[in-house]
Amino acid sequence: METFEIFLKNSAEIVSSFLEFTSVICIVIGFAATLILLFKTKQEKYSPLFNRLRLKFGGWLVLALEFLLAADILSTIFAPSYENLIQLGAIAAIRTFLNYFLNKELRELPELIKKNLENKKIEATS
């Protein structure tokens, strides 16, 4: 049984490292995609470029946070001391808080862009 526990612990560490690496890759891809959008896109009347860049990069950050939270959970499974559990709880709370508000902002951003478009049309006809 001890061999199986060692195998599980090593497997969890490998998967945790892979999840952390995947989150870094998500951030790098998101950064690259945002830069490409910045250089390829002309400023549109209805969609301020800044908001479009935030929407693009924000989606990748949300994904990266999900991978990091999963990695932290796996890392703590085999080291459940009170200190580790408190640390995981704090990290999970902070990441969940960030993720919630980032998701909320990303959901509201298309509405803001649409509202800006409608306001620009009203101003143009006045």
ZIUR-V173252 format. One line per field, one symbol per residue. burial: # if it has 16 or more other C-alpha atoms within 10 Angstrom, else .. A space follows every 10 residues. Layout:
burial=???
//
This chain:
burial=........#. .##.###.## ####.###.# #..#...... .....##.#. .##.###### #########. ######.#.. ...#...#.. ##..##..#. .##..#..#. ..#..##... ......
//
